[in-house]
Each structure stands twice: as structure tokens, then as C-alpha cells.
Amino acid sequence: MAVTLTLTDVDPGTTQLYVFGMVQLSGNYPSGGDTIDWTQLAKQVSMRGQTVESSMADPSYGPIQAGFTVQGGTPNQYQMQQGTAANNWKMRGYSTGSSGAEFTGGAAYPNSALNDVITFTAQFRKLT
């Protein structure tokens, strides 16, 4: 898997879970974007011992909304594309500079992207 999500915190809101974590890129960037599989968060535990597992009981439930942010490094941009299920969302990456071109499909991630500190936030339905 070229995009790995690591859970760092969960805020158990009243009707939604607010989930925070880190994104690690590796390998090649596929044409049209890299797959994001939110179900990989289901068995992870945050630093405070919280989980997202209850919201992933039905795999069709992906996040209500999600986004990536670069915390330093280059100002590359990452765009989320909602999938039809929790395991087939897409992340599209765009380079810095005046062109803002999408990363080259089939080529290795640019060094600037591999050096980015990328975080994510996502909201999931709170299932009981």
C-alpha cells in the first residue's frame, strides 16, 4: 500500500467521531490518484487508547468528510476524492510551483512529497 494512515487521536463527539492522524507515502503514484483505505484505522489505537472500530462496523461507512494538510516541508497539495466505500477513496497529489501539476502517474512519488509531514482529519458517523 503506497498510502499508510496512522491514527494519533480520536475525539468522541456526541454524534460523530473526529479522527486525526499521520499520512505516510511510499512507492509509485498511480495515475488518477492513490487509494486511501480508511478501514486500516479500524484496529489502530490512538495515543490515548481510543479506537475508530465502532464506526467501521459497516465497511460501506467511510468518513463524512476528510482532508489532508501539510505540516511544514514543501507546499504540495493533496486533494481527497470520495469513494463508493471506505476502502476506495483517492488522494490526488499536486506539486508546488506555478504549474501546480498533478504528480506523474506511474512514477515514484516526488522527494518533496516523501519529505512532507502530512496529517489528516476525518469525521466518521458514531455508531452505537
Buried (B, 14 or more C-beta within 10 A) or exposed (E): EBBEBBBBEBBEEEEBBBBBBBBEBEEBBBEEBBBBBBBBBBEBEBEEEBBBBBBBEEEEBBBEEBEBEBEEBBEBBBEBEEBEBBBBBBBBBBBBEEEEEBBBEEEBBBEBBEEBEBBBBBBBBBEE
